[in-house]
Amino acid sequence: MLELLAGLLMAFAIGAFCRWFDIPSPAPPKLVGALLVVAMTIGFLLTKRLIGVR
């Protein structure tokens, strides 16, 4: 759970930093691309939980 919260905090911090300094965001600009990133992350987390890797 701590890893998830740290990841979310870091994602928002990187997004805010990129917006503040007008740096191109390291994220896909379209909704479909963003959903792909979310799907990959969920798949990674589910697989990690299923095989029991820490």
C-alpha positions as CSV (number, residue, x, y, z in Angstrom):
1,M,0.0,0.0,0.0
2,L,2.9,2.3,0.8
3,E,4.3,1.7,-2.7
4,L,1.0,2.7,-4.3
5,L,0.8,5.9,-2.3
6,A,4.4,6.8,-3.0
7,G,3.9,6.1,-6.8
8,L,0.8,8.3,-6.9
9,L,2.5,11.1,-5.0
10,M,5.5,10.9,-7.3
11,A,3.3,10.9,-10.4
12,F,1.4,14.0,-9.3
13,A,4.7,15.7,-8.3
14,I,6.3,15.0,-11.7
15,G,3.1,16.2,-13.5
16,A,3.0,19.4,-11.4
17,F,6.7,20.0,-12.0
18,C,6.3,19.6,-15.8
19,R,3.3,21.9,-15.9
20,W,5.0,24.6,-13.7
21,F,8.2,24.7,-15.7
22,D,6.4,24.2,-19.1
23,I,8.3,21.0,-19.8
24,P,6.6,18.5,-22.1
25,S,4.9,15.9,-19.9
26,P,6.4,12.3,-20.0
27,A,2.8,11.0,-20.5
28,P,0.7,10.2,-23.6
29,P,-1.3,13.3,-24.7
30,K,-4.4,11.3,-25.7
31,L,-6.9,9.5,-23.4
32,V,-6.3,6.2,-25.1
33,G,-2.6,6.4,-24.4
34,A,-3.2,7.3,-20.8
35,L,-5.6,4.3,-20.4
36,L,-2.9,2.1,-21.9
37,V,-0.5,3.2,-19.2
38,V,-3.1,2.6,-16.5
39,A,-3.9,-0.9,-18.0
40,M,-0.2,-1.8,-18.0
41,T,0.2,-0.6,-14.4
42,I,-2.8,-2.6,-13.2
43,G,-1.6,-5.7,-15.1
44,F,1.9,-5.3,-13.5
45,L,0.4,-5.0,-10.0
46,L,-2.0,-7.9,-10.5
47,T,0.7,-10.2,-11.8
48,K,3.0,-9.2,-9.0
49,R,0.3,-10.1,-6.5
50,L,-0.6,-13.4,-8.2
51,I,3.0,-14.7,-8.3
52,G,3.8,-13.4,-4.9
53,V,6.9,-11.3,-5.7
54,R,7.9,-8.7,-3.2
